[in-house]
Amino acid sequence: MSSVVVVGSNSFSGASFVDYLLNQGQKVIGTSRSKEPNGAMLPYKWRDHQNFNFHQLDLNQDLDKIVDLIHAEKPEYVVNFAAQSMVGESWQNPDHWFMTNAVSTVKLHDALRKLDSLKRYVHISTPEVYGSCEGFVKEDFPFNPSTPYAVSRAAADMSLKTFRAAYDFPVVTTRAANVYGPGQQLYRIIPRTILFILLGKKIELHGGGSSTRSFIHMRDVSDATWKIAQHGVNGDTYHISTDEVISIRDLVAKICAKLGANFEDHVEIVGERLGKDSAYHLDSTKVRTELGWADQIKLDVGIDECISWVKGNLETLRNEPINYIHKA
């Protein structure tokens, strides 16, 4: 049994990774700035897990307490999902995004590099650092961030390169394609579309939904992340993605078809978001060849899982926030 601290354990990705680790028999300590949300939004609450302890700690306000907790627990692995993660909203309060994603994150790294017990730090980054790009890009693709969110994440990524070079910091970095799955926040495109159709509402398609993405199920991402944590090469970055690409419009049309809904009745075309990247597709050859990982869950199957989750929790989810609520 390994001991793992998951920073940002209330996020969709963090909570799903916690669930994955607990299913692998690991001991997990989770931290997030907010109290645990409704159980319908936390995959690790859906089973009778042992070996998990949660601490409500804010990376910006409680960094010393987070570091003290890590000192006390002496985990082999620290996996950091904590971030201000909304792209479009980062234009409204860019300083908040830089405080969390750059300043506080670098402070955490500076504390972690001094720990003798740490076997591996896993930094969860984002393909947004590349900006809009054509074709499937590899891990050494140049940074070209186009939003405050992307710039703030790129800053922390670049700082980690200096920490690796100067201190031999045992860090690996992951960048995943668009993640999805049961338990995801309702302002994300797949659960939002399902919920709106079931409630008879219209969903806004920014820019007509012409941008293309590769959607990957979070269980596949968690599997890759744990393989990278255990067996990745220190200092390296790994892309986690599928080879399946779909436009947002076609994704929404696919969900409409699965629910027997008419596309035109449930969609409203609106203007594009400021700075939105038209495409970023990740080449995941490295994690496949070096670590033997492969995605297992096809998009059609994953969407069916999400539909079942929304339908099974409809009375709860209809009362949950459907828009992003910013917290400084």
C-alpha positions as CSV (number, residue, x, y, z in Angstrom):
1,M,0.0,0.0,0.0
2,S,1.3,3.4,-1.0
3,S,0.3,6.6,0.7
4,V,-0.9,9.3,-1.7
5,V,-1.8,13.0,-1.0
6,V,-4.3,14.3,-3.6
7,V,-4.4,18.1,-3.6
8,G,-7.7,19.3,-5.1
9,S,-9.6,16.1,-4.2
10,N,-13.0,17.8,-4.6
11,S,-12.5,18.5,-8.3
12,F,-14.0,16.1,-10.8
13,S,-10.6,14.8,-11.8
14,G,-9.3,14.7,-8.3
15,A,-12.3,12.9,-6.9
16,S,-12.3,10.4,-9.7
17,F,-8.6,9.8,-9.2
18,V,-9.2,9.3,-5.4
19,D,-11.8,6.7,-6.3
20,Y,-9.4,4.9,-8.6
21,L,-6.6,4.8,-6.0
22,L,-8.9,3.5,-3.3
23,N,-10.0,0.8,-5.7
24,Q,-6.3,-0.1,-6.1
25,G,-6.0,-0.5,-2.3
26,Q,-4.0,2.7,-1.7
27,K,-4.2,5.0,1.4
28,V,-5.3,8.4,0.2
29,I,-5.4,11.8,1.9
30,G,-7.4,14.5,0.1
31,T,-7.3,18.3,0.4
32,S,-9.5,20.9,-1.2
33,R,-10.4,24.5,-0.4
34,S,-14.2,23.8,-0.1
35,K,-16.0,21.2,2.0
36,E,-17.0,18.0,0.2
37,P,-19.9,18.7,-2.2
38,N,-23.0,16.6,-2.7
39,G,-22.2,12.9,-2.8
40,A,-23.6,12.7,-6.3
41,M,-20.6,14.7,-7.5
42,L,-17.9,12.6,-5.7
43,P,-17.2,9.2,-7.3
44,Y,-15.4,8.0,-4.2
45,K,-18.6,8.3,-2.3
46,W,-20.4,5.8,-4.5
47,R,-18.7,2.8,-2.9
48,D,-17.8,1.8,0.6
49,H,-14.2,2.9,0.6
50,Q,-11.8,2.7,3.4
51,N,-8.4,4.4,3.8
52,F,-9.5,8.0,2.8
53,N,-9.2,11.1,4.9
54,F,-10.3,14.5,3.7
55,H,-9.0,17.9,5.0
56,Q,-10.6,21.2,4.0
57,L,-7.5,23.3,3.2
58,D,-7.1,26.2,0.7
59,L,-3.9,26.2,-1.3
60,N,-3.9,30.0,-1.2
61,Q,-4.8,30.4,2.5
62,D,-3.6,27.2,4.2
63,L,-0.4,26.3,2.4
64,D,1.5,25.9,5.7
65,K,-1.2,23.5,7.0
66,I,-1.1,21.5,3.7
67,V,2.7,21.2,4.1
68,D,2.4,20.2,7.7
69,L,-0.1,17.5,6.8
70,I,2.3,16.2,4.1
71,H,5.2,16.3,6.6
72,A,3.0,14.3,9.1
73,E,1.7,11.7,6.6
74,K,5.0,11.3,4.7
75,P,3.4,10.2,1.5
76,E,5.3,8.6,-1.3
77,Y,3.3,10.5,-3.9
78,V,1.7,13.9,-4.0
79,V,-0.7,14.5,-7.0
80,N,-1.8,18.1,-7.5
81,F,-5.1,18.7,-9.3
82,A,-5.7,22.1,-7.6
83,A,-6.2,25.0,-10.0
84,Q,-8.5,27.8,-11.0
85,S,-9.6,25.9,-14.1
86,M,-12.1,27.9,-16.1
87,V,-10.7,29.3,-19.3
88,G,-13.1,32.0,-20.4
89,E,-13.7,33.3,-16.9
90,S,-10.0,33.9,-16.3
91,W,-10.2,37.1,-18.3
92,Q,-12.5,38.6,-15.5
93,N,-10.1,38.2,-12.6
94,P,-6.7,37.2,-14.0
95,D,-4.9,37.9,-10.8
96,H,-6.9,35.2,-9.0
97,W,-5.9,32.6,-11.6
98,F,-2.2,33.7,-11.3
99,M,-2.3,33.5,-7.5
100,T,-3.6,30.0,-7.5
101,N,-2.1,28.5,-10.6
102,A,1.3,30.2,-10.4
103,V,2.2,31.8,-7.1
104,S,0.7,29.4,-4.6
105,T,1.5,26.4,-6.8
106,V,5.2,27.4,-7.0
107,K,5.2,27.9,-3.2
108,L,3.9,24.3,-2.8
109,H,6.6,23.1,-5.1
110,D,9.3,24.9,-3.1
111,A,8.1,23.2,0.1
112,L,7.8,19.7,-1.5
113,R,11.3,19.8,-2.9
114,K,12.6,19.8,0.6
115,L,10.9,16.5,1.6
116,D,13.1,13.4,1.8
117,S,10.1,11.1,1.9
118,L,8.6,12.1,-1.4
119,K,9.1,9.6,-4.2
120,R,7.2,11.4,-6.9
121,Y,5.3,14.6,-7.4
122,V,2.7,14.5,-10.2
123,H,1.8,17.9,-11.6
124,I,-1.5,17.9,-13.5
125,S,-1.1,20.5,-16.2
126,T,-3.3,21.3,-19.3
127,P,-3.0,21.3,-23.1
128,E,-4.2,24.9,-23.0
129,V,-0.5,25.9,-22.6
130,Y,0.0,25.0,-26.3
131,G,-2.7,27.3,-27.6
132,S,-4.6,26.4,-30.7
133,C,-2.7,24.0,-32.9
134,E,-3.0,21.7,-35.9
135,G,-2.5,18.0,-35.9
136,F,-1.6,15.8,-32.9
137,V,1.2,17.5,-30.9
138,K,3.9,15.8,-28.9
139,E,5.0,16.7,-25.4
140,D,7.8,19.0,-26.7
141,F,5.4,21.3,-28.6
142,P,6.2,25.0,-28.0
143,F,4.0,26.9,-25.5
144,N,1.7,29.5,-27.0
145,P,-0.9,30.2,-24.3
146,S,-3.8,32.5,-25.3
147,T,-5.7,33.2,-22.1
148,P,-4.8,34.2,-18.5
149,Y,-5.7,30.7,-17.4
150,A,-3.3,29.1,-19.9
151,V,-0.5,31.6,-19.2
152,S,-0.8,31.0,-15.4
153,R,-0.5,27.2,-15.9
154,A,2.4,27.6,-18.3
155,A,4.2,29.7,-15.7
156,A,4.0,26.9,-13.1
157,D,5.1,24.3,-15.7
158,M,8.1,26.4,-16.7
159,S,9.0,26.9,-13.0
160,L,9.0,23.2,-12.5
161,K,11.6,22.8,-15.2
162,T,14.0,25.0,-13.2
163,F,13.2,23.0,-10.0
164,R,14.0,19.8,-11.8
165,A,17.3,21.1,-13.1
166,A,18.4,22.9,-9.9
167,Y,17.2,20.5,-7.2
168,D,16.7,17.2,-9.0
169,F,13.0,17.5,-7.9
170,P,11.2,14.2,-8.7
171,V,8.4,15.6,-10.8
172,V,6.4,14.2,-13.7
173,T,3.8,16.3,-15.5
174,T,0.6,15.1,-17.2
175,R,-1.5,16.9,-19.8
176,A,-4.8,15.2,-20.6
177,A,-7.3,15.8,-23.4
178,N,-10.9,16.9,-22.4
179,V,-11.9,14.7,-19.6
180,Y,-15.4,13.6,-18.9
181,G,-17.4,11.0,-16.9
182,P,-20.0,10.5,-14.2
183,G,-19.7,13.1,-11.5
184,Q,-18.5,15.9,-13.6
185,Q,-19.5,19.5,-12.9
186,L,-22.7,20.5,-14.6
187,Y,-21.2,23.4,-16.4
188,R,-19.1,21.0,-18.5
189,I,-20.4,20.3,-22.0
190,I,-21.4,16.6,-21.7
191,P,-23.3,16.6,-18.3
192,R,-24.7,20.0,-19.1
193,T,-26.1,18.8,-22.5
194,I,-27.6,15.7,-20.9
195,L,-29.2,17.6,-18.1
196,F,-30.6,20.4,-20.3
197,I,-32.2,18.0,-22.7
198,L,-33.8,16.1,-19.8
199,L,-35.1,19.4,-18.3
200,G,-36.3,20.8,-21.7
201,K,-33.8,23.6,-21.8
202,K,-31.6,24.9,-24.6
203,I,-27.8,24.7,-24.5
204,E,-25.7,27.5,-25.9
205,L,-23.2,26.4,-28.6
206,H,-20.4,29.0,-28.6
207,G,-19.1,29.7,-32.2
208,G,-21.6,27.1,-33.5
209,G,-19.7,24.3,-31.8
210,S,-17.1,24.2,-34.6
211,S,-14.1,23.7,-32.3
212,T,-12.8,20.1,-32.1
213,R,-11.7,18.2,-29.1
214,S,-10.7,14.7,-28.0
215,F,-12.7,13.5,-25.1
216,I,-11.3,10.9,-22.8
217,H,-13.0,9.1,-19.9
218,M,-11.7,10.0,-16.5
219,R,-11.1,6.4,-15.5
220,D,-8.7,6.0,-18.4
221,V,-7.0,9.2,-17.3
222,S,-6.7,8.0,-13.7
223,D,-5.2,4.7,-14.9
224,A,-2.6,6.6,-17.0
225,T,-1.9,9.0,-14.1
226,W,-1.2,6.3,-11.7
227,K,1.1,4.5,-14.2
228,I,3.0,7.7,-14.7
229,A,3.2,8.4,-11.0
230,Q,4.8,5.0,-10.4
231,H,6.8,4.4,-13.5
232,G,7.3,7.7,-15.4
233,V,10.7,9.3,-15.9
234,N,11.4,12.2,-13.6
235,G,11.4,15.5,-15.4
236,D,9.2,14.1,-18.2
237,T,5.8,15.2,-19.5
238,Y,3.2,12.7,-20.6
239,H,0.1,13.3,-22.8
240,I,-3.1,11.3,-22.0
241,S,-5.5,11.2,-24.9
242,T,-7.5,9.2,-27.3
243,D,-7.1,9.4,-31.1
244,E,-10.9,10.1,-31.5
245,V,-11.6,13.7,-32.4
246,I,-15.1,15.2,-32.5
247,S,-16.5,18.7,-32.9
248,I,-18.6,20.1,-30.0
249,R,-21.5,20.4,-32.4
250,D,-21.3,16.7,-33.3
251,L,-20.9,15.8,-29.7
252,V,-24.1,17.6,-28.7
253,A,-25.9,16.0,-31.7
254,K,-24.7,12.6,-30.6
255,I,-26.2,13.1,-27.1
256,C,-29.4,14.4,-28.6
257,A,-29.7,11.3,-30.7
258,K,-29.1,9.0,-27.7
259,L,-31.9,10.8,-25.8
260,G,-34.3,10.9,-28.7
261,A,-34.2,14.7,-28.8
262,N,-34.2,17.1,-31.8
263,F,-31.0,19.0,-32.1
264,E,-32.6,22.2,-33.2
265,D,-35.0,22.2,-30.3
266,H,-32.2,22.1,-27.7
267,V,-29.4,24.3,-29.2
268,E,-28.9,28.0,-29.4
269,I,-25.9,29.3,-31.5
270,V,-24.0,32.1,-29.7
271,G,-20.7,34.0,-30.3
272,E,-17.3,32.4,-29.6
273,R,-15.5,32.9,-26.2
274,L,-12.6,35.3,-26.1
275,G,-9.3,33.5,-26.7
276,K,-10.9,30.0,-27.2
277,D,-8.6,27.6,-29.0
278,S,-10.2,26.1,-32.1
279,A,-8.3,22.8,-31.6
280,Y,-5.7,21.0,-29.6
281,H,-5.1,17.3,-30.1
282,L,-2.5,15.4,-28.1
283,D,-0.2,12.7,-29.3
284,S,-0.3,10.1,-26.5
285,T,2.3,7.7,-28.1
286,K,4.8,8.2,-25.3
287,V,2.6,6.9,-22.4
288,R,1.4,4.1,-24.6
289,T,4.8,2.8,-25.7
290,E,6.8,3.6,-22.5
291,L,4.3,2.6,-19.9
292,G,2.0,0.2,-21.7
293,W,-1.2,2.3,-21.2
294,A,-4.2,2.2,-23.5
295,D,-7.6,3.9,-23.2
296,Q,-10.4,1.4,-22.7
297,I,-13.6,3.4,-22.7
298,K,-15.0,4.5,-26.1
299,L,-16.9,7.8,-26.3
300,D,-20.3,6.2,-27.0
301,V,-19.9,3.9,-23.9
302,G,-18.8,6.8,-21.7
303,I,-21.6,9.0,-22.8
304,D,-24.1,6.2,-21.9
305,E,-22.5,6.1,-18.5
306,C,-23.0,9.8,-18.1
307,I,-26.6,9.6,-19.2
308,S,-27.3,6.9,-16.6
309,W,-25.6,9.0,-13.9
310,V,-27.7,12.1,-14.7
311,K,-30.9,10.1,-14.9
312,G,-30.2,8.3,-11.7
313,N,-29.5,11.5,-9.8
314,L,-31.8,13.8,-11.7
315,E,-33.8,15.1,-8.7
316,T,-30.5,16.0,-7.0
317,L,-28.8,17.4,-10.0
318,R,-31.7,19.7,-11.0
319,N,-31.0,21.6,-7.8
320,E,-27.2,21.8,-8.3
321,P,-25.5,24.9,-9.8
322,I,-25.5,24.7,-13.6
323,N,-23.0,27.5,-14.0
324,Y,-19.5,28.0,-12.8
325,I,-19.4,29.9,-9.5
326,H,-16.1,31.8,-9.1
327,K,-14.3,31.7,-5.7
328,A,-11.3,34.0,-5.3
